[in-house]
């Protein structure tokens, strides 16, 4: 995309965000989804030589982080997990898992796949995927990509993170959503990750730990991973 086209896209996007902010409010889900869409669809161009675009991208990343803090959190949910004080791993409750999730595991198991440098290109890029990271930094995803708008509209076809964590005996470093890009030669790999998991509720430290292991396992610099923190 030429610089002129990119700036035109940014301008159209800003106009659309303004329109929905006026209609539904600056902290609405639709505005959140639009900003996430902008970040993910244009991540492949960041960083580049266009200072105006880089500034817009970083402003929206900051805005998304602030917006997340303002979004209402669900109340009254039991949290069937504990954090090990020695390893800092998050462990989902075995008994609850066996009652609530083991009976439906077979429905999803064939689409729970490992994400590694060798398999990254087997899956559709420029989509978000549910993921969990295990104790050694291994990642599994649910092989059904989605856009932010699709996720807000309907998540019924997606499993809960506890079902993915079965691969690691319900012990995880982090859980959430992951997005990646690469160029036509399968180079310049970049990731966006978050800790959006209502079951494991990872905090920023778990997200940061996950990001470090992601860089190590995929042999990329930390400026190629953007973190979006959903923890309170």
N, C-alpha and C positions, 0 to 999 in steps of 0.2 A: 504494500500500500504506500503510495506516495505521501509525502508530508502534507500536501494540500488536502488530500482525501482524508487523511487521519484527523487533521484539525477540523474538517467539515463534519466528520463522524462525532467528534467530541462536542462540537457545537450543537448538533442535533440531539445528542444525548442530554446535554445540559438543559435544553429546552423541554425535553420530555420529563425530566426529573422535576423541573420547576412546575410544569403543568399538574403533575400528580401531587406535588407538595401543596399546591394551592387547593386542590380538590379534596385530598384525604389527610393532609397534615404531614409535617416534616418527619415525623417519627412513625409513619404508617408502614405496614408490612410491604406494600407495593413499592414504596420508595426504597426500603431496604433491599428488596429483590432487584430493583433496577440498578442500584449501585453495585450489588454483587455481580450482576450480569456484566456491567461495564468493566469491572475489575478482571473478571475471568476472560471475557472475550478480547480484551486488549493487553492482557498480561504479556503476550508474546512480544509486544512492542516496547516493553519497559525493562530495563532502562534503555533509552536511545538518545539521539542527539537533539531531540525536540524538547527544549526546556519547558515550553508551555504545556506539552502533553505530560511530561514527567510530573510537573507540579499538579496538574489536574488529577493524575492517577494517585499520587500520594495524598492529596486533599480528600479524595473519595475513600481511600483506605482508612484514613483517620476518621472520616465522617461515619463510615460503617462501624468502626470500633466504638465510637461514641453512641451511635444509634442502638447498637446491641445492648449497651448498658441501660438504655431507657426502655427497652422492650419489656413488657410484663412477664414475670416468671410464673410458672404454674405453682399452685399451692396445694398442700395436702398430699403430695406424693411421697410414698414411702421409698427410701433409698436403700435397696437391698445389697449394699456393697460396703467394703471397708478398705482403708489404705494401710498397707503393711508399714509399720514404723521403721523397720530395718531396710527393706528394699524399695520403699515408696511405690510399689506396684499396687494397682487398684484391683481388688478381687471381688467379683460378683458372687452373691450368695448361692451356694450349691443347691440347697434344698429348694429355694425359690425357683432357680433355673430348671431343676428337674420337674417341678410341678407345672410351671408356666410355659417353658420353651422347648424342653426336650421332645414333647409330643409332636411339635410342628417342625422340628429340625429338618426332616427329610424334604419338606416343601421347598426349602431354600438352599440346602447343602451343595447341590451341583453348581450353584452360581457363586459360591464363596471360594475365591481364587487368590493365589499369592501374587503380590505385586513386587517385582524385582527388576533390576536392570535388563535382564534377559526377556522378561515378559511384558514390560511396559508398553511395547509397540503392538502387542496383540489386542489391546483394548482401545476403545474409541477415545481419542483425546478431546480436549476442550469441553469436557463434561465433568460434573461433580459425581463422586462415588462415596458411599459409606465405607469407612475403614476402621480397623483396630490395629494397634501395634503391640506385638508380644514382647516378652522380657528380653529377648536378644535383638530387638530392633526389626524383626520380621513383620511385614505388613500383609494383611489380607483385606480384600475389598469384596463388596457385593457387585457382581458384574452386571449392573444396570445403571448406566449413566443418566443424569438428569440435570436440568437447568434450575437456577434458583426459583424461577417462576413455577416450574413444574413441581418442585418440592413443596412450595407453599400451597399449591392447589390440591395435591393428592399424594400422600406418602403411603397409601394403603398397600401398594405392591412391594414396598421395601421392608426388609426385616428389621428387627431391633438389633442394636449393637451386641447384646448378650449372645445372640445366635452366631455372630462372627467370632466372638471371643471364645467359643467352644474349642476353636483350633489351638488355643493357648491355655486350656484348662481354666478358663475364666479369669486369668491373670493378665492384665494389660498395663502398658505404659500410658497409652492414650487411646481415645476413640473420638470419631467425629466424621468430618467430610474432607475429601482430598480432591484436588484438581491439578492437572498438569498440561504442559505444552511442550512441543519440540518442533524443530524445523523440518523441511522436506528431506534433509539428509540424516534425520534422527539425531541431530546435535542440538545444543543449546536447550537442554532440558531444564524446566522450571516447575515449581510446585506452589500451590496455595493450600494451606492446611488450616483446619480449625479444630476446636474441641467441643463441638456441638453434639453432646451425648447426654440425654436425660437419664440414662441408666448408670453410666460410670461417673458422670459429673467431674471430668478431669479439670484441674485448675491450670493456671498459666504455666506453672513449673512443669507440669506434665506435658503441656503443649511444647514448651521450649526444649525439653528433653527429647521429645519425639522429633522435633525439627533437627536437632543436632545429629541424631542417629540416621535420619533420612539423608542428610548431607553426606554422612560417612558411608552409608551403604550404596548410595548412588554416585559417590565420588564427584560431588558438586560443591561449589562454594556456598556459604550461608546466605549470600545476597541473591541466590536463586530460589530461596524458599521464603514466602511471605506467610506470616502467621496472623490469624484472625481469632482473637480470644473471646469466647462466649461465656466464660466463667464470671461469676459475680464478684 
